[in-house]
Amino acid sequence: MSEAGIIDGKAIAEKIHQETAARVAKLKAERGLTPGLAVVLVGEDPASKIYVGMKAKKCVELGIYSDKRVLSKDATMAEVLALVDELNRDPKIHGILVQSPPPPQIDEDKVVESIRPEKDVDCFHPVNVGKMLIGKTEGFYPCTPYGVMKLLEHSGVDPAGKHAVIIGRSNIVGKPMMALLMQKAKGANATVTVCHSRTPDIAELTRQADILVACIGKPEFVTAAMVKEGAVVIDVGINRVEDANAPKGYRVVGDVAFAEVSRKASLITPVPGGVGPMTIAMLMSNAVKACELSPQ
């Protein structure tokens, strides 16, 4: 039994970033436009601060204008909506994202719906979600599922005619992943099954998967016994597991038991270094697309 090939998300993300940087340069040269991305952080959640910092740094590297706004953890809905309205009207800003999760007093759905669809580079607005579902390409695709599609494309995996099984039905990954894989379009055309907490025998279905996407949020949930020989396994999960022997007292693992599943899969994404880098890559790509589509 041979080891699976590793899908290197860092390397593929770097290729996407190079393409994005070229698009930025073209916008500046031909239209005198600089793509602008605003990131709103409500509160001081440590993980969110790290993500926001990473996004701002990548903007600088690619030549994208970055506007980072931080509100206190006690900010009201009115304050958040006022800030989004200001950014909606700012011609320098082409993309807006409000870092998730916000504090409990903030209604995330209302905040998302207040972002103009043409600036919704996370693709959480109902208008963009609807466009994605019916196969319209002028909107945006959610960054993580879109990143998975790019991983498959760059790895030479064509979903057409394949059985793709997704574990997880979140609005952020599972549902849009289903929509993208099943589209009547190049790089899609898969038959898709979605498993979730009410699925009676998940393993029976995952063993049928040519492409298995794990996004359930449970550490090392997918074992070798759940995977068909030669399957392509995409691990979207990122979980902290306590480990007294690790330098930080914990390990970061995915939703897939990597060591055992890699002996059965044909291709597999590692955690970290697989899907994660692609999420930021596709966010940057979406921000540039928003600028390209702007009437300026």
Rosetta blueprint (number, residue, H / E / L):
1 M L
2 S L
3 E L
4 A L
5 G E
6 I E
7 I L
8 D L
9 G H
10 K H
11 A H
12 I H
13 A H
14 E H
15 K H
16 I H
17 H H
18 Q H
19 E H
20 T H
21 A H
22 A H
23 R H
24 V H
25 A H
26 K H
27 L H
28 K H
29 A H
30 E H
31 R H
32 G L
33 L L
34 T L
35 P L
36 G E
37 L E
38 A E
39 V E
40 V E
41 L E
42 V E
43 G L
44 E L
45 D L
46 P H
47 A H
48 S H
49 K H
50 I H
51 Y H
52 V H
53 G H
54 M H
55 K H
56 A H
57 K H
58 K H
59 C H
60 V H
61 E H
62 L H
63 G L
64 I L
65 Y E
66 S E
67 D E
68 K E
69 R E
70 V E
71 L E
72 S L
73 K L
74 D L
75 A L
76 T L
77 M H
78 A H
79 E H
80 V H
81 L H
82 A H
83 L H
84 V H
85 D H
86 E H
87 L H
88 N H
89 R H
90 D L
91 P L
92 K L
93 I L
94 H L
95 G E
96 I E
97 L E
98 V E
99 Q L
100 S L
101 P L
102 P L
103 P L
104 P L
105 Q L
106 I L
107 D L
108 E H
109 D H
110 K H
111 V H
112 V H
113 E H
114 S H
115 I L
116 R L
117 P H
118 E H
119 K H
120 D E
121 V L
122 D L
123 C L
124 F L
125 H L
126 P H
127 V H
128 N H
129 V H
130 G H
131 K H
132 M H
133 L H
134 I L
135 G L
136 K L
137 T L
138 E L
139 G L
140 F L
141 Y L
142 P L
143 C H
144 T H
145 P H
146 Y H
147 G H
148 V H
149 M H
150 K H
151 L H
152 L H
153 E H
154 H H
155 S L
156 G L
157 V L
158 D L
159 P L
160 A L
161 G L
162 K L
163 H E
164 A E
165 V E
166 I E
167 I E
168 G L
169 R L
170 S L
171 N L
172 I L
173 V L
174 G H
175 K H
176 P H
177 M H
178 M H
179 A H
180 L H
181 L H
182 M H
183 Q L
184 K L
185 A L
186 K L
187 G L
188 A L
189 N L
190 A L
191 T E
192 V E
193 T E
194 V E
195 C E
196 H L
197 S L
198 R L
199 T L
200 P L
201 D L
202 I H
203 A H
204 E H
205 L H
206 T H
207 R L
208 Q L
209 A L
210 D L
211 I E
212 L E
213 V E
214 A E
215 C L
216 I L
217 G L
218 K L
219 P L
220 E L
221 F L
222 V E
223 T L
224 A H
225 A H
226 M H
227 V L
228 K L
229 E L
230 G L
231 A L
232 V E
233 V E
234 I E
235 D E
236 V L
237 G L
238 I L
239 N E
240 R E
241 V E
242 E E
243 D L
244 A L
245 N L
246 A L
247 P L
248 K L
249 G L
250 Y E
251 R E
252 V E
253 V E
254 G L
255 D L
256 V E
257 A L
258 F H
259 A H
260 E H
261 V H
262 S L
263 R L
264 K L
265 A L
266 S L
267 L E
268 I E
269 T L
270 P L
271 V L
272 P L
273 G L
274 G L
275 V L
276 G H
277 P H
278 M H
279 T H
280 I H
281 A H
282 M H
283 L H
284 M H
285 S H
286 N H
287 A H
288 V H
289 K H
290 A H
291 C H
292 E H
293 L H
294 S L
295 P L
296 Q L
